Amino acid sequence: MPEHRNFKARILCDGELLEEYKGAQDAEDERVYTCWVASEAGKASQILQDREDVTLSTLITHGVETHSYVDLASTNKGGASSGVKSGPGELRPYVFSNVLLTDDEAYFGVENTTDTSKLGNITLQIYLVHAHTKILPRRKPRRFHTKVVDLYDGAVHESTKKFCDHRITLGDAIPFGPPGHRPSSRKLTWKPVDRNDTRPHAIFQFKYRPLAYLQAQGIAPLPPFEPTPQRPIRIEVDLVEQNKDKGNGVYRGTKRPLADQSSSERNTTTGCAASHMPLFLPSSSEQPYEQYIGLESILPVPHMTMPASTPNVKIKQTEVRI
């Protein structure tokens, strides 16, 4: 959870805390703290804030002010913003959604309530204020009214997309608050602690993108590598007759067709090739085996010697078939 200037803020996605990546304080403005989070289309989001002072918090989504609330120190709990009130006891939650792209020129440069250059950004501004409450006389309930907030959820021209595949939209209305809840009869007013400085005391900027994008850009770590299990290699070992070549003292192999070999001469095994038999057998005990058949370019060749007197030997030639 990022902490900045004695305040903490975090984003929940379907009730689970999102991990922040590359969080850092802005070098040009110490009030601003920026981090990245991974969004997932179709899941509801909630912005939470912990504080110890009386604050006014303003949530800005894609450049649109969607929620503003005052937190009193007497409540001993932080503020939260889950969506936009749409009626008495109703709330439209924030939902991560895919950005719809189009090449239709009718959408190029169209003005809407969402600044497409700010897609993928959630900003939480926190002000230090003095709050006062006043008890209002009882009267008939007034008709519900609230500030109309609308986040554009239509198509976006592909030329205006700023490398962002997700955005925040408003979901269907859901019940909000306890059943039978009546509006408060208190009126809340506030004023800044420092009238000469009305700027936010702390600003949290959450940049959200799909996890795959964050991993590709080196912002989020890649998942741990899990090697794929290797299939066993089937090796057919065929018998080879050896004939001594007179004059040079070496044995050369002459492979017999498989059809001419008896069942006892053929040997079929399953496993990984670990060693190879020599093709040329030196007649001197001081000459090592240097020429091998099979997978000598892959596996290391051992340094071996043969006795001086070598009888007629039958060796095996490996053929690897996968």
Backbone hydrogen bonds, N-H to C=O, Kabsch-Sander energy under -0.5 kcal/mol:
donor,donor_aa,acceptor,acceptor_aa,energy
4,H,7,F,-3.2
7,F,4,H,-1.2
8,K,50,D,-1.6
9,A,2,P,-1.5
10,R,48,L,-2.0
12,L,46,Q,-3.1
13,C,16,E,-3.0
14,D,44,A,-2.2
16,E,13,C,-1.5
18,L,11,I,-2.6
21,Y,36,W,-2.4
24,A,34,T,-2.2
26,D,32,V,-2.8
32,V,29,D,-1.7
33,Y,203,I,-2.7
34,T,24,A,-2.5
35,C,205,Q,-2.1
36,W,21,Y,-2.4
37,V,207,K,-2.2
39,S,37,V,-0.6
39,S,209,R,-2.3
42,G,96,F,-3.7
43,K,40,E,-1.5
45,S,94,Y,-2.1
46,Q,12,L,-2.1
47,I,81,S,-2.4
48,L,10,R,-2.6
48,L,46,Q,-0.5
49,Q,79,G,-2.5
50,D,8,K,-2.5
55,T,71,D,-1.5
56,L,127,Y,-2.0
57,S,55,T,-0.5
57,S,69,Y,-3.0
58,T,125,Q,-2.6
59,L,67,H,-3.3
60,I,58,T,-0.5
60,I,123,T,-3.1
61,T,59,L,-0.5
61,T,64,V,-3.1
62,H,60,I,-0.5
62,H,121,N,-1.8
64,V,61,T,-1.9
66,T,59,L,-2.2
66,T,64,V,-0.7
67,H,59,L,-1.3
69,Y,57,S,-2.3
71,D,55,T,-2.7
75,T,72,L,-1.3
76,N,73,A,-0.9
79,G,49,Q,-0.6
81,S,47,I,-2.3
84,V,92,R,-2.4
86,S,90,E,-1.1
87,G,90,E,-0.9
90,E,87,G,-2.1
91,L,174,I,-2.3
92,R,84,V,-3.1
94,Y,45,S,-0.5
94,Y,82,S,-2.2
95,V,169,T,-2.5
96,F,43,K,-2.6
97,S,167,R,-3.0
99,V,165,D,-2.5
101,L,99,V,-0.6
102,T,156,V,-1.6
107,Y,104,D,-1.8
108,F,105,E,-1.2
110,V,107,Y,-1.1
115,D,62,H,-1.5
116,T,114,T,-0.9
118,K,115,D,-2.4
119,L,116,T,-1.2
121,N,118,K,-1.3
122,I,206,F,-2.4
123,T,60,I,-2.9
124,L,204,F,-2.8
125,Q,58,T,-2.8
125,Q,123,T,-0.5
126,I,202,A,-2.6
127,Y,56,L,-2.7
129,V,54,V,-1.7
129,V,127,Y,-0.6
130,H,191,K,-3.2
132,H,189,T,-3.3
134,K,187,K,-2.1
136,L,185,S,-3.0
149,V,147,K,-0.5
152,Y,150,D,-0.6
156,V,100,L,-3.2
157,H,107,Y,-0.5
158,E,102,T,-2.2
160,T,157,H,-1.9
161,K,158,E,-0.6
167,R,97,S,-2.3
169,T,95,V,-2.7
171,G,93,P,-3.0
171,G,169,T,-0.5
174,I,91,L,-2.6
176,F,89,G,-2.7
181,H,178,P,-1.5
187,K,134,K,-3.3
188,L,186,R,-0.5
189,T,132,H,-3.3
189,T,187,K,-0.5
191,K,130,H,-1.9
193,V,128,L,-2.0
195,R,193,V,-0.6
197,D,194,D,-1.3
201,H,126,I,-2.5
202,A,126,I,-1.5
203,I,31,R,-2.7
204,F,124,L,-2.6
205,Q,33,Y,-3.0
205,Q,203,I,-0.5
206,F,122,I,-3.2
206,F,204,F,-0.6
207,K,35,C,-2.6
207,K,205,Q,-0.6
208,Y,120,G,-2.1
208,Y,206,F,-0.6
209,R,37,V,-1.8
211,L,39,S,-0.6
214,L,210,P,-1.9
215,Q,211,L,-2.4
216,A,212,A,-2.1
217,Q,213,Y,-1.9
218,G,215,Q,-1.0
219,I,214,L,-2.4
220,A,214,L,-1.5
233,I,271,G,-0.5
234,R,321,R,-0.6
235,I,233,I,-0.6
235,I,269,T,-1.6
236,E,319,E,-1.9
237,V,235,I,-0.6
237,V,267,N,-1.8
238,D,236,E,-0.6
238,D,317,Q,-1.6
240,V,315,I,-1.7
241,E,254,T,-1.6
243,N,252,R,-2.0
245,D,250,V,-2.1
246,K,244,K,-0.8
248,N,245,D,-1.2
249,G,245,D,-0.9
250,V,245,D,-0.6
251,Y,281,L,-0.5
252,R,243,N,-2.0
254,T,241,E,-2.8
256,R,239,L,-0.7
260,D,257,P,-1.1
261,Q,258,L,-1.4
265,E,262,S,-0.8
266,R,262,S,-1.2
267,N,237,V,-1.4
269,T,235,I,-1.7
271,G,233,I,-2.5
279,L,291,Q,-1.3
280,F,291,Q,-0.6
281,L,251,Y,-0.6
287,Q,284,S,-1.0
289,Y,304,M,-1.4
290,E,288,P,-0.6
292,Y,290,E,-0.5
293,I,277,M,-1.0
295,L,293,I,-0.6
298,I,295,L,-1.6
299,L,295,L,-2.3
304,M,302,P,-0.8
310,T,308,A,-0.8
315,I,240,V,-0.7
315,I,313,V,-0.6
317,Q,238,D,-1.8
319,E,236,E,-1.5
321,R,234,R,-1.8
321,R,319,E,-0.6
